[in-house]
Amino acid sequence: MFKVLSVETRVQMIELLRGRSLCVNALAKSLGITPAAVSQHLRILRDAEMVIDDKRGYYVHYRLNERTFERLKETAMQLLR
């Protein structure tokens, strides 16, 4: 998980997804990158189970997987003890 979060763009995506779900185009516009680049980053985040995709009509919205982040928090706390 730490390797996935070593890319600044992914960290920014997670910050944007905190508290709300967004589609690829909204993320691309907020980050100033192409939708294709966003999709590549989202694939990595999805594979790491950090985001969950929800299909809404023609669009797919992404949100944080709170369970994964809770496990990440616990792991980080154990490492820092």
N, C-alpha and C positions, 0 to 999 in steps of 0.2 A: 504494500500500500504506500509506503514511503517513496518508493521509486515512481509510482504513478503521480504522487504529489510533488515530485521534484521539478515539474514543469510549471512555470509561472502562469501560463494561460489556463491550465487546468485548475489551479488554485483560484484564479479570478472567476472561472466558471462556477466553482463551488460557492464562492461568495455571492455570486448573482443568484444562484439557486436556493440560497438559504432563505427559507420562509415562503417561497413561491415557486411555482413551476413555470418554465419557459420553453418555447419552441426553438428550433435551430436558428431560424431567421432573427428572432429577438436576441438570442445570444450573440449571433454574428454582428448585429448592429451595435450592441453594447460593447463588444470587444474590439470592433474595428477590424475583423478578419472575415474571410469568406465563409459561407455556409459549409463548403466542402471541408475546410479546416476544422470548423466546429464539429462536424460529423465525425471526423477522424478522432478528435479528442474525446467525444462522447462515447465512441466505441470502446476506447481504452477504459474510460470511467465505468461503462456498463460491464465490461469484462471483469473489472475489479469489484463489481457489485456496489459501487459508490453512488450510482444514479439508477433510477427506475424510470422506464418509459411508459407513458400512458397515451394511447391513441384517442384523439378527440376529433372525430370527423376526418378531414383530410390531413390534419396536423398531428404530429407526435410531440407531446409535452414531456419534459424531463423534470424530475424532482430528486432531491437527495434521499438516499436510503439511510434513514436514521439509525437503523440497527447496525449497519456497517460502521457508521461514525462513532457509535457508542463503543463498539469493540475496539476501534482504532484508539479512542480516548483511553480505554482501559489498558491497552497494550503500551501506549506511550507513558502512562503513569507508572506502570510496572518497570519499564526501562529506566525511568528517571529516579526511582527510589534509591 
